[in-house]
């Protein structure tokens, strides 16, 4: 840490969230900055860019009313840090880690850089074991594994906020893992006031807030602050996981708001845009967030991510979901058609995928028959989609008996298995899956062994 430096009368102009200074000192990219106006009020910032003549500072608080002539800018000589400690859980913070709940200041046990703990790639361990979310379409069909990063792709108006709260309220470990070893870090990025209040109230009323740290960045906050909210949240999660030894699930919503803030700030800097105006480095920027999930050899805790992002115009090829899909290990996709049909949660299992499901399910993790059941349900639902398409051409009366049975299976799959009014355990979800398969011809169940059919479905059905 360098000696503290101060600049007076260096401010040249203020453009949106960016303050331009005459370069009079040596500073580094992403260093912390304190901007003190002529009225004595201090604003947090960080160095966004440096050239031979100019220092560009991102203001993390509103710059309205800032008197450039009387502004003093202080450089502590270090990157932004977050003071974390054992009192993180049960607290509500703003987007830059300041308490919003009226409680006492957080007791600080460590000051950690918000850009993440340095981690040697060879220290990473393979994600293992299962996190039960209470959502059948995830637990049974696209299981979430500890240490995984599994995004949820949504669209405008779809209930991703409700799903995020449901997962935060009901997610748990299974087996010998103690409940107190599990924690939630929930970050709302660029959310309206009513949505922020919904998050807070839902976690409080369910009692989930006691095991959670809630970060709320409001839509009216500066866009530059939106860029730091997931970093503060992930810093808290890294402390809980790798210092306190907890298994932490991080829910980030909405990462599209984060990327739009990144585009806005990049445009204000005058950077050359890439696809749809987003900066060309958005891939590496997102990777710097997503790759903070994982397991570390020799440390008992794990960090799992469930980032939620909305797809403009439901376009899964939009740069935000497209780049996220390259970095993460699968995706959960919401369906507008299912939502209109009254199915909640409206998760479309066909384009959804959990690439690490095989590493956290089956014997020793969930149930020995879980992978085969999920595979057979997926295959049968895909066949039901084909029958539905055929029926749209020739009508149901023109279908074969087998196709009609698959058509009925598809309806029941959506309205009895995917749709749920309350959280389900994995065992309840599996029982529902076996009940649905009982209505199909046994000869069609090619993903199941004879022993599995005999044990769960009984005798032959023609």
C-alpha positions as a Markdown table, in Angstrom:
| # | Residue | x | y | z |
|---|---|---|---|---|
| 1 | Unk | 0.0 | 0.0 | 0.0 |
| 2 | Unk | 1.5 | 3.3 | -1.1 |
| 3 | Unk | 1.3 | 6.5 | 1.1 |
| 4 | Unk | -2.0 | 8.3 | 0.8 |
| 5 | Unk | -2.0 | 11.0 | -1.9 |
| 6 | Unk | -4.3 | 13.9 | -2.4 |
| 7 | Unk | -5.0 | 16.1 | -5.4 |
| 8 | Unk | -6.7 | 19.5 | -5.2 |
| 9 | Unk | -8.0 | 21.5 | -8.2 |
| 10 | Unk | -7.2 | 18.5 | -10.5 |
| 11 | Unk | -10.8 | 17.9 | -11.6 |
| 12 | Unk | -11.4 | 19.0 | -15.2 |
| 13 | Unk | -14.9 | 17.8 | -16.0 |
| 14 | Unk | -17.7 | 15.5 | -14.9 |
| 15 | Unk | -19.5 | 13.4 | -17.6 |
| 16 | Unk | -22.2 | 11.2 | -16.1 |
| 17 | Unk | -20.6 | 8.8 | -13.6 |
| 18 | Unk | -17.0 | 9.7 | -14.8 |
| 19 | Unk | -14.8 | 12.3 | -13.3 |
| 20 | Unk | -11.8 | 13.4 | -15.4 |
| 21 | Unk | -8.7 | 14.6 | -13.6 |
| 22 | Unk | -5.4 | 16.1 | -14.7 |
| 23 | Unk | -2.8 | 13.4 | -14.1 |
| 24 | Unk | -0.4 | 14.7 | -11.3 |
| 25 | Unk | 0.3 | 11.4 | -9.5 |
| 26 | Unk | 1.1 | 7.8 | -10.4 |
| 27 | Unk | -2.0 | 5.6 | -9.9 |
| 28 | Unk | -3.0 | 2.2 | -11.1 |
| 29 | Unk | -6.1 | 0.8 | -12.8 |
| 30 | Unk | -9.0 | -0.1 | -10.4 |
| 31 | Unk | -7.4 | 1.7 | -7.4 |
| 32 | Unk | -9.8 | 3.1 | -4.8 |
| 33 | Unk | -10.6 | 6.8 | -4.9 |
| 34 | Unk | -12.2 | 9.2 | -2.4 |
| 35 | Unk | -13.7 | 12.3 | -3.9 |
| 36 | Unk | -14.4 | 15.1 | -1.4 |
| 37 | Unk | -16.6 | 17.9 | -2.6 |
| 38 | Unk | -16.4 | 21.5 | -1.6 |
| 39 | Unk | -19.2 | 20.9 | 1.0 |
| 40 | Unk | -17.1 | 18.2 | 2.7 |
| 41 | Unk | -19.2 | 15.3 | 1.4 |
| 42 | Unk | -17.2 | 12.2 | 0.4 |
| 43 | Unk | -18.0 | 10.0 | -2.6 |
| 44 | Unk | -16.4 | 6.6 | -3.2 |
| 45 | Unk | -14.9 | 5.9 | -6.6 |
| 46 | Unk | -12.2 | 3.9 | -8.4 |
| 47 | Unk | -9.7 | 4.5 | -11.2 |
| 48 | Unk | -11.3 | 3.5 | -14.5 |
| 49 | Unk | -8.6 | 4.6 | -17.0 |
| 50 | Unk | -5.2 | 6.3 | -17.0 |
| 51 | Unk | -3.2 | 7.9 | -19.8 |
| 52 | Unk | -0.3 | 10.4 | -19.9 |
| 53 | Unk | -2.5 | 13.4 | -19.2 |
| 54 | Unk | -5.7 | 12.2 | -17.6 |
| 55 | Unk | -7.0 | 10.0 | -14.8 |
| 56 | Unk | -10.6 | 8.8 | -15.3 |
| 57 | Unk | -12.5 | 8.1 | -12.0 |
| 58 | Unk | -15.7 | 6.1 | -11.9 |
| 59 | Unk | -17.9 | 7.7 | -9.2 |
| 60 | Unk | -19.9 | 5.1 | -7.3 |
| 61 | Unk | -22.3 | 7.7 | -5.9 |
| 62 | Unk | -24.2 | 10.5 | -7.5 |
| 63 | Unk | -22.0 | 13.3 | -8.7 |
| 64 | Unk | -24.8 | 15.9 | -8.8 |
| 65 | Unk | -23.8 | 19.1 | -7.1 |
| 66 | Unk | -20.1 | 18.3 | -7.1 |
| 67 | Unk | -18.2 | 21.6 | -7.3 |
| 68 | Unk | -15.1 | 20.8 | -9.4 |
| 69 | Unk | -13.2 | 23.9 | -8.3 |
| 70 | Unk | -13.4 | 22.8 | -4.7 |
| 71 | Unk | -13.0 | 19.1 | -5.2 |
| 72 | Unk | -10.2 | 17.2 | -3.4 |
| 73 | Unk | -9.4 | 13.7 | -4.7 |
| 74 | Unk | -7.7 | 11.2 | -2.4 |
| 75 | Unk | -5.9 | 8.1 | -3.5 |
| 76 | Unk | -5.2 | 5.6 | -0.6 |
| 77 | Unk | -2.9 | 3.6 | -2.9 |
| 78 | Unk | -4.8 | 0.3 | -2.9 |
| 79 | Unk | -7.7 | -1.4 | -4.8 |
| 80 | Unk | -11.2 | -1.4 | -3.3 |
| 81 | Unk | -11.5 | -3.7 | -0.3 |
| 82 | Unk | -14.5 | -5.0 | 1.6 |
| 83 | Unk | -14.2 | -5.4 | 5.3 |
| 84 | Unk | -15.8 | -8.8 | 6.2 |
| 85 | Unk | -16.3 | -10.7 | 9.4 |
| 86 | Unk | -18.4 | -13.2 | 11.3 |
| 87 | Unk | -21.5 | -11.0 | 11.3 |
| 88 | Unk | -22.2 | -11.1 | 7.6 |
| 89 | Unk | -25.2 | -13.4 | 7.7 |
| 90 | Unk | -28.5 | -11.9 | 8.5 |
| 91 | Unk | -27.5 | -8.5 | 7.2 |
| 92 | Unk | -28.7 | -6.3 | 4.3 |
| 93 | Unk | -26.2 | -4.2 | 2.4 |
| 94 | Unk | -26.3 | -1.7 | -0.4 |
| 95 | Unk | -24.4 | -2.4 | -3.7 |
| 96 | Unk | -21.0 | -1.4 | -2.2 |
| 97 | Unk | -21.2 | -3.3 | 1.1 |
| 98 | Unk | -22.7 | -0.6 | 3.4 |
| 99 | Unk | -25.4 | -1.8 | 5.9 |
| 100 | Unk | -28.9 | -0.9 | 4.9 |
| 101 | Unk | -30.7 | -2.6 | 7.8 |
| 102 | Unk | -30.0 | 0.0 | 10.5 |
| 103 | Unk | -27.8 | -2.5 | 12.4 |
| 104 | Unk | -24.4 | -1.9 | 13.9 |
| 105 | Unk | -21.4 | -1.6 | 11.7 |
| 106 | Unk | -20.0 | -5.0 | 10.5 |
| 107 | Unk | -17.2 | -6.3 | 12.8 |
| 108 | Unk | -14.2 | -6.6 | 10.4 |
| 109 | Unk | -12.1 | -9.7 | 10.7 |
| 110 | Unk | -10.5 | -9.3 | 7.3 |
| 111 | Unk | -10.2 | -6.7 | 4.5 |
| 112 | Unk | -10.4 | -8.5 | 1.1 |
| 113 | Unk | -10.0 | -7.2 | -2.4 |
| 114 | Unk | -13.3 | -7.1 | -4.2 |
| 115 | Unk | -11.7 | -8.4 | -7.4 |
| 116 | Unk | -11.3 | -11.8 | -5.8 |
| 117 | Unk | -8.8 | -14.1 | -4.0 |
| 118 | Unk | -5.9 | -15.2 | -6.1 |
| 119 | Unk | -6.4 | -18.9 | -6.9 |
| 120 | Unk | -4.0 | -21.2 | -8.6 |
| 121 | Unk | -6.0 | -23.3 | -11.2 |
| 122 | Unk | -4.3 | -26.5 | -10.0 |
| 123 | Unk | -5.8 | -25.9 | -6.5 |
| 124 | Unk | -9.3 | -26.3 | -7.9 |
| 125 | Unk | -11.1 | -29.5 | -7.1 |
| 126 | Unk | -13.9 | -31.1 | -9.2 |
| 127 | Unk | -17.4 | -29.9 | -8.0 |
| 128 | Unk | -19.2 | -32.7 | -6.3 |
| 129 | Unk | -22.4 | -33.3 | -4.3 |
| 130 | Unk | -25.9 | -32.0 | -4.7 |
| 131 | Unk | -27.7 | -28.9 | -3.6 |
| 132 | Unk | -31.5 | -29.4 | -3.2 |
| 133 | Unk | -33.3 | -26.2 | -4.3 |
| 134 | Unk | -36.9 | -27.4 | -3.8 |
| 135 | Unk | -37.6 | -26.9 | -7.6 |
| 136 | Unk | -38.3 | -30.2 | -9.4 |
| 137 | Unk | -37.2 | -29.1 | -12.8 |
| 138 | Unk | -33.8 | -28.3 | -11.3 |
| 139 | Unk | -33.3 | -31.0 | -8.7 |
| 140 | Unk | -34.7 | -33.9 | -10.7 |
| 141 | Unk | -33.8 | -32.9 | -14.3 |
| 142 | Unk | -30.9 | -30.4 | -14.2 |
| 143 | Unk | -29.3 | -30.9 | -10.8 |
| 144 | Unk | -27.2 | -28.1 | -9.2 |
| 145 | Unk | -23.8 | -29.3 | -7.9 |
| 146 | Unk | -21.7 | -27.7 | -5.2 |
| 147 | Unk | -19.0 | -25.6 | -6.8 |
| 148 | Unk | -20.9 | -25.2 | -10.1 |
| 149 | Unk | -21.9 | -22.1 | -11.9 |
| 150 | Unk | -25.4 | -22.7 | -13.5 |
| 151 | Unk | -27.1 | -19.6 | -15.0 |
| 152 | Unk | -30.9 | -19.2 | -15.4 |
| 153 | Unk | -31.9 | -17.6 | -18.7 |
| 154 | Unk | -35.2 | -15.7 | -18.4 |
| 155 | Unk | -37.1 | -13.1 | -20.4 |
| 156 | Unk | -38.9 | -9.8 | -19.7 |
| 157 | Unk | -41.9 | -10.4 | -17.6 |
| 158 | Unk | -41.1 | -14.0 | -16.7 |
| 159 | Unk | -41.0 | -14.8 | -12.9 |
| 160 | Unk | -37.2 | -15.2 | -12.5 |
| 161 | Unk | -37.3 | -13.0 | -9.3 |
| 162 | Unk | -39.9 | -15.3 | -7.8 |
| 163 | Unk | -37.8 | -18.3 | -8.7 |
| 164 | Unk | -34.7 | -16.7 | -7.2 |
| 165 | Unk | -36.5 | -16.1 | -3.9 |
| 166 | Unk | -37.9 | -19.6 | -3.9 |
| 167 | Unk | -34.4 | -21.1 | -4.3 |
| 168 | Unk | -33.0 | -18.8 | -1.6 |
| 169 | Unk | -35.7 | -19.7 | 0.8 |
| 170 | Unk | -35.5 | -23.5 | 0.3 |
| 171 | Unk | -32.0 | -24.4 | -0.9 |
| 172 | Unk | -30.3 | -26.9 | 1.4 |
| 173 | Unk | -27.6 | -29.6 | 1.7 |
| 174 | Unk | -28.5 | -33.2 | 2.1 |
| 175 | Unk | -27.2 | -36.0 | 4.2 |
| 176 | Unk | -24.6 | -35.5 | 6.9 |
| 177 | Unk | -23.9 | -31.9 | 6.1 |
| 178 | Unk | -25.1 | -29.6 | 8.9 |
| 179 | Unk | -27.6 | -26.9 | 8.1 |
| 180 | Unk | -25.4 | -24.3 | 9.7 |
| 181 | Unk | -22.7 | -25.0 | 7.1 |
| 182 | Unk | -24.9 | -23.7 | 4.3 |
| 183 | Unk | -25.3 | -20.0 | 3.5 |
| 184 | Unk | -26.9 | -17.8 | 0.8 |
| 185 | Unk | -25.4 | -14.7 | -0.7 |
| 186 | Unk | -28.2 | -12.9 | -2.7 |
| 187 | Unk | -27.4 | -9.9 | -4.9 |
| 188 | Unk | -30.1 | -7.8 | -6.6 |
| 189 | Unk | -28.5 | -5.7 | -9.4 |
| 190 | Unk | -30.3 | -2.7 | -10.7 |
| 191 | Unk | -33.6 | -3.7 | -9.2 |
| 192 | Unk | -36.6 | -1.4 | -8.7 |
| 193 | Unk | -37.5 | -0.4 | -5.1 |
| 194 | Unk | -40.6 | -2.7 | -5.0 |
| 195 | Unk | -38.5 | -5.7 | -6.2 |
| 196 | Unk | -35.8 | -5.0 | -3.6 |
| 197 | Unk | -38.5 | -4.8 | -0.9 |
| 198 | Unk | -39.9 | -8.1 | -2.2 |
| 199 | Unk | -36.5 | -9.8 | -1.8 |
| 200 | Unk | -36.0 | -8.4 | 1.7 |
| 201 | Unk | -39.5 | -9.2 | 2.9 |
| 202 | Unk | -39.6 | -12.7 | 1.5 |
| 203 | Unk | -36.2 | -13.7 | 3.1 |
| 204 | Unk | -37.2 | -12.1 | 6.4 |
| 205 | Unk | -40.7 | -13.8 | 6.6 |
| 206 | Unk | -39.3 | -17.2 | 5.7 |
| 207 | Unk | -36.5 | -17.0 | 8.2 |
| 208 | Unk | -33.9 | -17.5 | 5.3 |
| 209 | Unk | -32.4 | -14.1 | 6.0 |
| 210 | Unk | -30.7 | -15.5 | 9.1 |
| 211 | Unk | -28.5 | -17.7 | 6.9 |
| 212 | Unk | -28.2 | -15.1 | 4.1 |
| 213 | Unk | -26.3 | -11.9 | 3.2 |
| 214 | Unk | -28.4 | -9.7 | 1.0 |
| 215 | Unk | -26.9 | -7.0 | -1.3 |
| 216 | Unk | -29.4 | -4.6 | -3.0 |
| 217 | Unk | -28.3 | -2.2 | -5.8 |
| 218 | Unk | -31.3 | -0.1 | -6.8 |
| 219 | Unk | -32.2 | 1.0 | -10.3 |
| 220 | Unk | -31.7 | 4.6 | -9.2 |
| 221 | Unk | -28.1 | 4.0 | -8.0 |
| 222 | Unk | -25.3 | 5.1 | -10.3 |
| 223 | Unk | -24.5 | 2.6 | -13.1 |
| 224 | Unk | -20.9 | 2.4 | -11.9 |
| 225 | Unk | -22.1 | 1.0 | -8.6 |
| 226 | Unk | -23.9 | -1.7 | -10.4 |
| 227 | Unk | -20.5 | -3.0 | -11.7 |
| 228 | Unk | -19.3 | -3.5 | -8.1 |
| 229 | Unk | -22.4 | -5.1 | -6.5 |
| 230 | Unk | -21.6 | -8.7 | -7.7 |
| 231 | Unk | -17.9 | -8.2 | -6.7 |
| 232 | Unk | -18.8 | -7.2 | -3.2 |
| 233 | Unk | -21.3 | -10.0 | -3.0 |
| 234 | Unk | -18.8 | -12.6 | -4.2 |
| 235 | Unk | -16.1 | -11.2 | -1.8 |
| 236 | Unk | -18.5 | -11.9 | 1.1 |
| 237 | Unk | -19.2 | -15.4 | -0.4 |
| 238 | Unk | -15.5 | -16.1 | -0.6 |
| 239 | Unk | -15.0 | -15.2 | 3.0 |
| 240 | Unk | -17.9 | -17.4 | 4.1 |
| 241 | Unk | -16.7 | -20.3 | 1.9 |
| 242 | Unk | -13.0 | -20.3 | 2.1 |
| 243 | Unk | -12.4 | -18.7 | 5.5 |
| 244 | Unk | -15.4 | -19.8 | 7.6 |
| 245 | Unk | -15.7 | -23.1 | 5.7 |
| 246 | Unk | -19.3 | -22.8 | 4.6 |
| 247 | Unk | -21.0 | -24.1 | 1.5 |
| 248 | Unk | -22.3 | -20.9 | -0.1 |
| 249 | Unk | -24.9 | -20.5 | -2.9 |
| 250 | Unk | -24.6 | -17.1 | -4.6 |
| 251 | Unk | -27.7 | -15.8 | -6.5 |
| 252 | Unk | -27.0 | -12.9 | -8.8 |
| 253 | Unk | -30.0 | -11.2 | -10.4 |
| 254 | Unk | -30.0 | -9.7 | -13.0 |
| 255 | Unk | -26.7 | -10.0 | -14.8 |
| 256 | Unk | -28.1 | -8.4 | -17.9 |
| 257 | Unk | -28.5 | -5.2 | -15.8 |
| 258 | Unk | -24.8 | -5.6 | -14.9 |
| 259 | Unk | -23.8 | -5.9 | -18.6 |
| 260 | Unk | -25.9 | -2.9 | -19.6 |
| 261 | Unk | -24.1 | -0.8 | -17.0 |
| 262 | Unk | -20.8 | -2.1 | -18.4 |
| 263 | Unk | -21.9 | -0.9 | -21.8 |
| 264 | Unk | -23.0 | 2.5 | -20.5 |
| 265 | Unk | -19.7 | 3.1 | -18.7 |
| 266 | Unk | -17.7 | 1.9 | -21.7 |
| 267 | Unk | -19.6 | 4.3 | -23.9 |
| 268 | Unk | -18.9 | 7.2 | -21.6 |
| 269 | Unk | -15.2 | 6.4 | -21.7 |
| 270 | Unk | -15.3 | 6.5 | -25.5 |
| 271 | Unk | -14.4 | 2.8 | -26.0 |
| 272 | Unk | -15.0 | 1.2 | -29.3 |
| 273 | Unk | -18.1 | -1.0 | -29.1 |
| 274 | Unk | -18.5 | -4.6 | -30.2 |
| 275 | Unk | -21.7 | -6.7 | -30.6 |
| 276 | Unk | -24.8 | -4.7 | -29.9 |
| 277 | Unk | -22.7 | -1.9 | -28.4 |
| 278 | Unk | -21.2 | -4.0 | -25.6 |
| 279 | Unk | -17.5 | -3.7 | -25.0 |
| 280 | Unk | -15.2 | -6.3 | -26.6 |
| 281 | Unk | -13.9 | -7.3 | -23.2 |
| 282 | Unk | -17.3 | -8.3 | -21.8 |
| 283 | Unk | -16.4 | -12.0 | -22.1 |
| 284 | Unk | -13.4 | -11.7 | -19.9 |
| 285 | Unk | -15.2 | -9.4 | -17.5 |
| 286 | Unk | -18.0 | -11.9 | -17.0 |
| 287 | Unk | -15.4 | -14.7 | -16.6 |
| 288 | Unk | -13.8 | -12.7 | -13.8 |
| 289 | Unk | -17.1 | -13.0 | -11.9 |
| 290 | Unk | -18.3 | -16.5 | -12.9 |
| 291 | Unk | -14.9 | -18.1 | -12.4 |
| 292 | Unk | -15.0 | -17.2 | -8.7 |
| 293 | Unk | -17.2 | -20.2 | -8.2 |
| 294 | Unk | -15.7 | -23.5 | -7.3 |
| 295 | Unk | -14.1 | -25.9 | -4.8 |
| 296 | Unk | -10.5 | -25.4 | -3.5 |
| 297 | Unk | -8.4 | -28.4 | -2.4 |
| 298 | Unk | -7.7 | -28.4 | 1.3 |
| 299 | Unk | -10.5 | -26.0 | 2.2 |
| 300 | Unk | -13.8 | -27.3 | 3.4 |
| 301 | Unk | -16.1 | -24.7 | 1.9 |
| 302 | Unk | -17.5 | -24.4 | -1.6 |
| 303 | Unk | -18.9 | -21.5 | -3.7 |
| 304 | Unk | -21.7 | -22.2 | -6.1 |
| 305 | Unk | -23.3 | -19.6 | -8.4 |
| 306 | Unk | -26.8 | -19.3 | -9.8 |
| 307 | Unk | -26.6 | -16.1 | -11.9 |
| 308 | Unk | -29.9 | -15.0 | -13.4 |
| 309 | Unk | -30.0 | -13.0 | -16.7 |
| 310 | Unk | -32.9 | -11.8 | -18.8 |
| 311 | Unk | -32.7 | -12.2 | -22.6 |
| 312 | Unk | -33.8 | -9.2 | -24.5 |
| 313 | Unk | -36.6 | -10.2 | -26.9 |
| 314 | Unk | -36.2 | -13.8 | -25.6 |
| 315 | Unk | -33.1 | -14.0 | -27.8 |
| 316 | Unk | -30.8 | -16.8 | -26.4 |
| 317 | Unk | -28.2 | -15.7 | -29.0 |
| 318 | Unk | -28.0 | -12.2 | -27.4 |
| 319 | Unk | -24.4 | -11.4 | -26.3 |
| 320 | Unk | -25.2 | -11.7 | -22.6 |
| 321 | Unk | -26.6 | -15.2 | -22.5 |
| 322 | Unk | -24.4 | -16.3 | -25.4 |
| 323 | Unk | -21.1 | -15.4 | -23.6 |
| 324 | Unk | -22.4 | -16.6 | -20.3 |
| 325 | Unk | -23.1 | -20.0 | -21.8 |
| 326 | Unk | -19.5 | -20.3 | -22.9 |
| 327 | Unk | -18.2 | -19.6 | -19.4 |
| 328 | Unk | -20.7 | -21.5 | -17.2 |
| 329 | Unk | -21.6 | -25.2 | -16.9 |
| 330 | Unk | -25.1 | -25.4 | -18.5 |
| 331 | Unk | -28.2 | -23.3 | -18.3 |
| 332 | Unk | -31.8 | -23.3 | -17.0 |
| 333 | Unk | -34.1 | -21.8 | -19.5 |
| 334 | Unk | -37.6 | -20.3 | -18.8 |
| 335 | Unk | -40.4 | -20.7 | -21.3 |
| 336 | Unk | -42.9 | -18.0 | -22.1 |
| 337 | Unk | -45.3 | -20.6 | -23.5 |
| 338 | Unk | -45.3 | -22.5 | -20.2 |
| 339 | Unk | -45.7 | -19.3 | -18.3 |
| 340 | Unk | -48.8 | -18.4 | -20.3 |
| 341 | Unk | -50.1 | -21.9 | -19.7 |
| 342 | Unk | -50.0 | -21.3 | -15.9 |
| 343 | Unk | -47.0 | -23.6 | -15.2 |
| 344 | Unk | -44.8 | -22.4 | -12.3 |
| 345 | Unk | -41.9 | -22.4 | -12.5 |
| 346 | Unk | -42.0 | -22.2 | -16.3 |
| 347 | Unk | -38.8 | -24.1 | -16.8 |
| 348 | Unk | -38.3 | -25.7 | -20.2 |
| 349 | Unk | -36.3 | -28.8 | -19.6 |
| 350 | Unk | -35.5 | -29.5 | -23.2 |
| 351 | Unk | -33.0 | -26.6 | -23.8 |
| 352 | Unk | -31.9 | -26.7 | -20.2 |
| 353 | Unk | -28.8 | -28.5 | -19.2 |
| 354 | Unk | -26.6 | -29.1 | -16.2 |
| 355 | Unk | -23.2 | -30.3 | -17.4 |
| 356 | Unk | -22.0 | -31.3 | -13.9 |
| 357 | Unk | -25.2 | -33.2 | -13.0 |
| 358 | Unk | -23.4 | -36.6 | -13.4 |
| 359 | Unk | -20.8 | -35.5 | -10.8 |
| 360 | Unk | -23.3 | -34.8 | -8.1 |
| 361 | Unk | -26.1 | -37.3 | -8.5 |
| 362 | Unk | -26.5 | -41.1 | -8.4 |
| 363 | Unk | -25.3 | -43.6 | -5.8 |
| 364 | Unk | -23.6 | -41.9 | -2.9 |
| 365 | Unk | -25.0 | -38.5 | -3.7 |
| 366 | Unk | -28.8 | -38.6 | -4.3 |
| 367 | Unk | -30.3 | -41.9 | -5.4 |
| 368 | Unk | -28.8 | -44.7 | -7.5 |
| 369 | Unk | -31.8 | -44.5 | -9.9 |
| 370 | Unk | -31.9 | -40.7 | -10.2 |
| 371 | Unk | -29.7 | -40.3 | -13.4 |
| 372 | Unk | -31.6 | -43.0 | -15.3 |
| 373 | Unk | -35.0 | -41.6 | -14.2 |
| 374 | Unk | -34.0 | -38.1 | -15.4 |
| 375 | Unk | -32.8 | -39.4 | -18.7 |
| 376 | Unk | -35.9 | -41.4 | -19.3 |
| 377 | Unk | -38.2 | -38.5 | -18.4 |
| 378 | Unk | -36.2 | -36.2 | -20.8 |
| 379 | Unk | -36.4 | -38.7 | -23.6 |
| 380 | Unk | -40.2 | -39.2 | -23.1 |
| 381 | Unk | -40.9 | -35.5 | -23.0 |
| 382 | Unk | -38.9 | -35.0 | -26.2 |
| 383 | Unk | -41.0 | -37.7 | -27.8 |
| 384 | Unk | -44.1 | -35.9 | -26.5 |
| 385 | Unk | -42.9 | -32.7 | -28.2 |
| 386 | Unk | -42.8 | -34.6 | -31.5 |
| 387 | Unk | -46.3 | -36.0 | -30.9 |
| 388 | Unk | -47.5 | -32.5 | -30.2 |
| 389 | Unk | -46.1 | -31.2 | -33.4 |
| 390 | Unk | -47.6 | -34.1 | -35.4 |
| 391 | Unk | -51.0 | -33.5 | -33.7 |
| 392 | Unk | -50.9 | -29.9 | -34.9 |
| 393 | Unk | -50.8 | -31.2 | -38.5 |
| 394 | Unk | -53.1 | -34.2 | -38.5 |
| 395 | Unk | -55.1 | -33.7 | -35.3 |
| 396 | Unk | -55.2 | -36.0 | -32.3 |
| 397 | Unk | -57.5 | -38.4 | -34.0 |
| 398 | Unk | -54.9 | -39.1 | -36.6 |
| 399 | Unk | -52.2 | -40.1 | -34.0 |
| 400 | Unk | -51.3 | -43.7 | -33.2 |
| 401 | Unk | -52.1 | -45.0 | -29.8 |
| 402 | Unk | -48.5 | -44.6 | -28.7 |
| 403 | Unk | -48.4 | -41.0 | -29.8 |
| 404 | Unk | -51.6 | -40.2 | -27.9 |
| 405 | Unk | -50.1 | -41.7 | -24.8 |
| 406 | Unk | -47.0 | -39.5 | -25.2 |
| 407 | Unk | -49.2 | -36.5 | -25.8 |
| 408 | Unk | -51.0 | -37.1 | -22.5 |
| 409 | Unk | -47.6 | -37.7 | -20.9 |
| 410 | Unk | -46.4 | -34.3 | -22.1 |
| 411 | Unk | -49.4 | -32.5 | -20.6 |
| 412 | Unk | -49.0 | -34.3 | -17.3 |
| 413 | Unk | -45.3 | -33.7 | -17.2 |
| 414 | Unk | -45.8 | -30.0 | -17.5 |
| 415 | Unk | -48.8 | -29.6 | -15.2 |
| 416 | Unk | -48.1 | -32.3 | -12.6 |
| 417 | Unk | -44.3 | -32.6 | -12.4 |
| 418 | Unk | -42.8 | -29.3 | -13.5 |
| 419 | Unk | -45.7 | -27.2 | -12.1 |
| 420 | Unk | -45.6 | -27.0 | -8.3 |
| 421 | Unk | -47.4 | -25.0 | -5.7 |
| 422 | Unk | -44.9 | -25.7 | -2.9 |
| 423 | Unk | -41.2 | -26.8 | -2.7 |
| 424 | Unk | -40.6 | -30.5 | -3.1 |
| 425 | Unk | -37.9 | -32.7 | -1.8 |
| 426 | Unk | -35.9 | -34.8 | -4.3 |
| 427 | Unk | -37.7 | -37.9 | -3.1 |
| 428 | Unk | -41.1 | -36.4 | -3.8 |
| 429 | Unk | -40.0 | -35.3 | -7.3 |
| 430 | Unk | -38.7 | -38.8 | -8.1 |
| 431 | Unk | -42.0 | -40.4 | -7.0 |
| 432 | Unk | -43.8 | -38.0 | -9.3 |
| 433 | Unk | -41.5 | -38.9 | -12.2 |
| 434 | Unk | -42.1 | -42.7 | -11.6 |
| 435 | Unk | -45.9 | -42.1 | -11.6 |
| 436 | Unk | -45.7 | -40.4 | -15.0 |
| 437 | Unk | -43.6 | -43.1 | -16.5 |
| 438 | Unk | -46.1 | -45.8 | -15.4 |
| 439 | Unk | -48.5 | -44.6 | -18.1 |
| 440 | Unk | -46.1 | -45.4 | -20.9 |
| 441 | Unk | -45.5 | -48.7 | -22.6 |
| 442 | Unk | -42.7 | -50.6 | -20.9 |
| 443 | Unk | -41.0 | -51.4 | -24.2 |
| 444 | Unk | -40.6 | -47.7 | -24.8 |
| 445 | Unk | -38.6 | -47.2 | -21.5 |
| 446 | Unk | -35.2 | -47.9 | -23.1 |
| 447 | Unk | -33.3 | -45.7 | -20.7 |
| 448 | Unk | -34.2 | -47.9 | -17.7 |
| 449 | Unk | -33.0 | -51.3 | -16.8 |
| 450 | Unk | -35.3 | -54.2 | -16.3 |
| 451 | Unk | -34.5 | -54.1 | -12.6 |
| 452 | Unk | -35.5 | -50.5 | -12.3 |
| 453 | Unk | -38.7 | -51.0 | -14.2 |
| 454 | Unk | -39.6 | -54.0 | -12.0 |
| 455 | Unk | -38.8 | -52.1 | -8.8 |
| 456 | Unk | -40.6 | -48.9 | -9.6 |
| 457 | Unk | -43.2 | -49.6 | -12.3 |
| 458 | Unk | -44.3 | -53.2 | -11.7 |
| 459 | Unk | -45.6 | -55.5 | -14.5 |
| 460 | Unk | -45.8 | -54.9 | -18.2 |
| 461 | Unk | -48.1 | -52.4 | -19.8 |
| 462 | Unk | -48.9 | -52.8 | -23.4 |
